[in-house]
Amino acid sequence: MTEIGIIAVGGYNEMGRNMTAIRINEDIIIIDMGLRLDRVQIHEDVEIDKMHSLELIEMGAIPDDTIMKQINGNVRAIVCTHGHLDHIGAISKLAHRYTAPIISTPYTTALIKHQIDSERKFGVKNNLVSMKAGERIEVTKDIELEFINTQHSIIDTVFLAIHTTSGSIVYGCDFKLDRTPTIGDAPDFKRLKELGEEGVIALITESTNAGRNGKAPSEQIAQSLLKDVLLGTEESDVGMIVTTFASHISRMDSIVKFAQEMGRIPVLLGRSMERYVGTAHQLGYIELPENVEIYGNRRDIDKALKKIMEKGKDKYLPVTTGHQGEPGAVLGRIANGDTPYKIESGDRIIFSANIIPNPLTQANRYSLETKLKMKGARIYDNVHVSGHAYREDHWELLRMLKPEHVIPAHGNIQMHSEYIQMAEDSGYSLGDTLHLLRNGEELYIEEE
């Protein structure tokens, strides 16, 4: 008899601060330790690297892992499925409480190391273990972890399968079933189907876009949209700025390539650009042209923007942070007139990103766009496709894995309810094989 407990620590009541613990008898695997970005943004100029975890828990910015004290068992591993901050942003605040290695893919491991190195309050001494998609690792004699390749809006994203003597538990929080990605391989459908045949006890999966009809478009579509906006125009000598997620390496790669085609020098501006793109380049995930310029600190960014104004906007393609209207990001500072770069009538601002759906972000973005328009900018928005599975992708994953139990995670109650309706259509029954969990709850499953 195997007793399994699925503990919803964070990310079940909201978007962000994801953390789930899986208890197999008395062994525990923690999956993800994320940050909730909008809760940090409310507090102007918060430097979370200097803050105590209990303060951040009180703010609702990181998972409340104090419930782990009530769980009987030993934590054997902390596993992170990809490098977004809502999955790794709390590692530097919480991981030191557990004597367990942190296991993640190579790119994710490099980003976690960066988080730990910039932490000021806690010393995180956990061993970092790097494992590629397709590999397995034994954590106890009865538990093995396996990474299965998938796609998302950041490279090196995986599904996690926890193999037990009674079957596997699969965690798929943040994925898309992109068969034609622009970087990396398509999801490993063969292995997912094999897992379904071998027996999946439970699937814990994101519900972010479960309410959107159809399937999520491929990154190839975003690449085509971008190409059309950047190259498909007669007015090619105006100032253009692209803003996107610095962590979206496939998108950044496309933008840099199109800058070359346009005969412009790509200039990447912002601390996160330096971190995410620089790391991807160092690890060999992308090639960058020799003329690319990357600036992380404010003084260097302002110098670069001054040079662009002096030598001519038509010679450069600045790529900036700040598409969500975040306070202090490069694009917001340009919109406020706080940099040497002056927006002129007809300049184009290309948002290759969606608006993260929470009221604070929506307000910030509205304010940013209004300021840019007042200066005469032309706005191209939503030159983007989502990194999250839509309803039919979720249906397809359920059909492949055939799990006995399904738990929607990574989302608010509306997203969970959309997922629940889809899973009920697929034959699952709420309260029996389909489970709605809230932060702080544990689901018990007993397996022969």
C-alpha positions, -999 to 999 in steps of 0.1 A, spaced: 0 0 0 14 34 -10 -1 65 7 2 96 -14 -4 132 -2 -6 161 -26 -1 193 -7 -11 226 -23 14 251 -7 11 280 -32 -3 289 -66 -37 272 -61 -56 304 -52 -38 327 -76 -14 332 -105 21 329 -91 40 317 -60 38 281 -72 47 254 -48 34 218 -45 47 191 -22 41 154 -30 43 130 -1 49 93 -9 45 75 24 72 94 44 92 108 16 85 143 2 93 159 -31 88 196 -33 80 210 -68 87 247 -76 91 276 -51 78 307 -69 72 344 -63 40 364 -69 52 394 -88 22 417 -84 24 415 -46 60 427 -47 52 455 -72 26 471 -49 54 480 -25 75 505 -44 112 498 -46 110 466 -26 144 449 -26 134 413 -18 169 401 -17 172 419 17 138 408 31 130 380 55 109 351 42 82 357 69 77 393 57 73 380 22 49 353 33 28 379 51 27 400 19 15 370 0 46 373 -22 60 338 -16 43 304 -7 34 300 30 55 268 35 49 269 73 22 242 66 51 219 58 58 216 96 26 197 99 35 172 72 51 139 84 81 130 64 115 140 50 120 162 20 142 143 -4 144 168 -33 132 202 -45 125 201 -82 120 232 -105 104 226 -139 115 259 -155 131 292 -149 103 317 -145 102 336 -113 67 324 -104 84 290 -101 119 297 -89 117 332 -73 113 320 -37 141 294 -38 165 319 -22 140 325 7 128 290 14 151 263 1 176 266 30 149 252 53 152 218 36 182 196 35 176 185 0 192 190 -35 175 214 -60 171 195 -92 164 214 -125 174 216 -162 207 232 -171 193 267 -180 170 267 -150 199 257 -127 219 286 -140 190 310 -132 186 295 -97 223 299 -91 219 336 -100 190 340 -75 210 324 -47 241 345 -55 221 378 -52 203 368 -20 213 390 10 194 376 39 198 338 38 227 315 29 213 288 5 237 259 6 215 233 -11 233 212 -37 223 222 -72 218 192 -95 213 197 -133 194 171 -152 183 172 -189 150 163 -204 149 126 -210 170 118 -179 161 101 -146 175 103 -111 169 81 -81 161 99 -49 153 69 -27 152 32 -35 114 35 -42 113 70 -59 128 80 -92 124 114 -109 122 118 -147 122 150 -168 101 149 -200 107 176 -227 79 201 -233 77 237 -247 68 269 -229 77 306 -232 111 299 -217 137 273 -229 145 241 -210 109 235 -196 100 200 -186 72 179 -172 82 160 -141 73 124 -136 77 110 -100 79 72 -103 67 52 -73 62 15 -68 24 21 -76 27 42 -107 38 78 -115 26 113 -105 30 138 -133 34 176 -128 29 198 -158 26 234 -146 34 257 -175 36 240 -209 23 242 -244 21 214 -270 41 232 -297 50 208 -325 70 234 -344 90 254 -319 117 279 -331 142 267 -305 145 232 -289 125 201 -296 88 195 -297 73 179 -266 81 142 -262 47 129 -271 60 93 -274 72 93 -238 39 110 -225 19 82 -242 42 55 -227 37 70 -192 -1 68 -199 3 31 -207 26 25 -176 0 40 -153 -3 76 -140 -18 79 -105 -23 117 -106 -17 147 -129 -11 181 -114 -14 207 -142 -17 244 -148 -51 259 -156 -40 293 -169 -56 292 -204 -80 263 -198 -108 287 -207 -94 295 -242 -109 275 -270 -88 255 -294 -51 249 -292 -23 274 -284 -6 287 -316 30 277 -322 59 301 -316 63 300 -354 31 321 -356 46 347 -332 78 348 -354 57 355 -385 37 382 -367 69 399 -356 85 396 -390 54 413 -406 55 442 -381 93 447 -383 99 441 -420 66 443 -438 63 481 -440 72 510 -463 80 533 -434 113 516 -424 133 546 -412 113 555 -381 123 548 -345 113 513 -334 114 498 -300 104 461 -292 95 451 -257 91 414 -247 98 390 -218 136 388 -215 132 352 -204 114 343 -237 147 332 -254 129 319 -286 113 353 -291 145 372 -283 163 351 -309 138 359 -336 140 397 -328 178 397 -330 177 379 -363 151 403 -378 172 433 -366 200 418 -388 176 415 -418 165 451 -412 202 463 -412 198 475 -376 220 469 -346 201 450 -319 205 468 -285 191 448 -255 184 470 -226 176 460 -190 191 439 -162 169 409 -170 179 410 -206 215 408 -195 207 379 -172 184 357 -193 198 363 -228 234 364 -216 230 330 -198 213 314 -228 242 326 -250 269 313 -226 252 279 -223 250 276 -261 212 278 -265 214 307 -289 239 324 -311 242 362 -310 256 383 -338 288 401 -331 272 436 -333 246 429 -306 248 452 -276 235 443 -242 234 468 -213 221 460 -178 228 489 -155 210 523 -157 240 544 -165 250 522 -194 214 520 -207 212 558 -207 245 561 -226 233 536 -252 200 555 -256 220 588 -260 241 572 -287 210 559 -306 196 595 -306 229 609 -319 237 583 -346 201 579 -357 172 558 -345 169 540 -379 203 523 -373 193 505 -341 166 482 -328 163 487 -290 147 457 -272 136 467 -237 121 455 -205 89 471 -193 60 457 -214 38 453 -183 44 489 -173 65 479 -144 77 509 -124 114 517 -131 117 494 -162 134 508 -193 103 514 -214 85 532 -186 115 555 -181 115 563 -218 77 571 -217 82 593 -187 110 613 -205 136 601 -180 162 590 -206 180 606 -235 157 587 -260 129 609 -272 98 595 -287 87 613 -318 55 612 -338 54 580 -359 79 560 -337 67 525 -333 65 506 -300 60 469 -305 46 449 -276 56 413 -282 39 402 -250 4 399 -236 -8 418 -205 -6 396 -174 -42 394 -163 -43 411 -129 -57 446 -122 -24 462 -111 -6 452 -143 -35 462 -165 -35 496 -149 3 500 -152 2 490 -189 -27 513 -196 -8 542 -181 24 533 -201 5 531 -234 -13 564 -228 20 582 -221 36 568 -252 6 578 -274 7 613 -260 42 616 -273 31 605 -308 41 568 -307 23 542 -328 14 511 -307 15 476 -321 2 454 -293 -1 416 -288 25 407 -314 26 375 -294 13 340 -288 8 325 -254 32 300 -238 3 283 -220 -18 254 -232 -54 261 -244 -84 239 -236 -78 214 -264 -42 210 -255 -53 201 -220 -78 176 -234 -50 160 -255 -26 157 -225 -54 140 -205 -60 116 -233 -22 107 -235 -16 103 -198 -50 88 -187 -44 98 -150 -66 82 -123 -68 116 -106 -65 152 -119 -57 183 -99 -57 218 -116 -31 241 -102 -13 274 -112 -43 296 -115 -73 313 -98 -107 298 -91 -121 309 -125 -92 291 -143 -96 260 -122 -133 259 -130 -127 262 -167 -103 232 -164 -128 213 -143 -155 216 -170 -130 204 -197 -120 174 -175 -156 166 -167 -162 165 -205 -133 140 -206 -150 117 -181 -136 128 -147 -158 135 -118 -154 164 -94 -147 152 -58 -139 116 -69 -113 116 -97 -111 154 -102 -100 176 -72 -102 213 -65 -75 222 -40 -68 255 -22 -35 267 -7 -28 249 25 -49 217 17 -37 181 13 -53 155 -9 -48 119 2 -47 91 -23 -42 55 -14 -28 31 -40 -24 -7 -39 
